[in-house]
Amino acid sequence: MGLTEIYVLYVMCMYMANLCQFHHLTFVTKYSRVPSEEIALLRYDAMMEIGREPLMFDTKWSELIWTAFKKQAQKLWIKIIIGNALPDHVHIVVASNDKPISEIVQKLKGYTSYVYNHAFKHKGPVWAVWYSDTYLDNEKHLENAVEYIKNNHLKHQSQSYYVRWESI
């Protein structure tokens, strides 16, 4: 998706009856190895989980989770603008109206956990408790978040794969 499409979506959303809010969300898998400075910033209680193996996903998971994200987004009446999945974390930009972001996160993480556990016969938590939410309050912030997500796999060159999802 180019910046022109993002701008059109931004303008359309802002001028609709219900003003739109954009959020850049990041979810990490349970016991993910997140850098300590991010842990401190995000108030993630990692000290209790040191030494545990992180849940790592493969490309089969990525397609399944994208389908689950889209299905849940429809139920919540939100739009996922772009997403990027790596083995131990996911970035997405969502557009919503007046629904609290905590409710959106709870429903997205809950449903995708259910789908993952059911499909892969996994038991227990899939996602870490914490999440990162950056409110994108103008067009430039939205453009920056989309570009960051598009290129996030380059930051994690040691990762074995990435899958980028886009919608409009």
N, C-alpha and C positions, 0 to 999 in steps of 0.2 A: 504494500500500500504506500503510495507516494504522499508527500506532504500536502499536495493539492486535495487529495481525498480526505485527509485528516482535517484540513481546514474546513472543507464542505461539511463534514460530519460535525465538527465543533460548532459551526454557525447554525446548522440545522438543529442541533441539540439545544443550544442556548436559547433559540427563539421559539422553541416549541412551548406548548402550554405549561408543561412542567420543566423548569430549568434543570439542566443536566449537570451532574458532577462527575469529574474524571478522577480516578484513583489508580496509581501504580502499586500493585500488590505483589509481594514476594512471600512464597510459602517454601519452607524447607522440610525435608523428610525427617522423620524421627531420628535423633542422634546425629544429625548432619554435622559435618565439621565446618562450622561457620567461623571465620576469623574472630579473634577475641574482641577486637574493637567494635565489630558489628554486634557481637553478643552484648557488650556493655551498653551500646546505644539502644538496642532493642529490648533490653531487660529480659533476655532469655536465660532461664535458669540452667545453664549448661554444666555448672559445677557438679550437679547431681548426676549428670549423664556421661561424664568423662570415662573413657574406657569401653563404652558400648559401641558396637558396630553400627554404622549408619545404614538405613534402608536405602538401597541404590536401585534405580529403575533402569529399564532398557527401552528400546524403541517400541516394542509391543505395548508397553505401559503407556508411552507417550500418546499414541493414537487413541488408546482406550480412555485415557484421562481427558484428552481434548474433547472427545465425544461427550464424556460425562460433564465437563465444564459447560459446553454449549447447551446441553439438555437442561442443566440446572439454571443456567442464565435465562433461558426462555421462561422457566417457571417463576423466576424472580423478576421478570420484566427488566432485565439489564442487558447491556450489550458488551461483549468482550471484543475490544478493538484489535488487540494483538497479544500474543503469548509466546513464550520461549521456554522449552523444557530441557533441563539438563539432568544428569543422573540423580542429583540430590536436591534440586530446587527448581521452582517454577516462578517465572515473572509473567504477570498479566496486567493489561490496562483495561479497566472496566468503566463504562459509562452508566450512571444510574440517575434516578430522580431523587426522591425523598427518602429512600430506604436507608436505614443506618448501615454504615460500612461494616460494623461488627456482625450484624445479621447476615449480610452478604457473605462475609468470610466464613462464618459458622456453617452456612448452608453449602457453600462451595466445597469447603474442606470435608464436611460431614458426608456429603453425597459421593465425592470422589473417593473417600476412604471406604465407604460401603461398596462401591463398584470394584475397587482394587481388591479388597478383602474377599469379596465373592468370586471374582475372576481368577485370582491367584491362590486361593485357599490360604490366605494369610490371616493370622489372628493378631489383634492388638492395634495400637495406633499406627497410622501411616505418616501423619504430619506432626511436626513439632507443635507445641502449644502456641508459641509466639508467631507473629507475622509482621511484616513491614507494610505500612500504608503511607504513601506519599500523595497528598492531595495536589492535583494539578489544576491550578486556579487560573491559568491563561493558556492561550494557544502555544506560546513558546515552550512552556513547561510540558505540554502535551507532546509537542514535536520532539523535545529532548528525551522524554521517556520512551517514545516509540523508537527513536534512533538507538538509545541505550539497549533496549530489548532486542532489536534487530542484530546488534553487534555483541551481545553478551557472551556468546559462545567463544569469541576471540579472547576474552578475558580469562576464560577457563580452557586454555589450549590442551591441558592435560586430560580433559574429559574425553570420554570415548565417543560421544555423539551429542548432538543437540537436534531438536526439532522446533521449528518456528511455525507458529500458527498465526494466520491473519484472517480477518473478516472485515466486511464493510456492508 
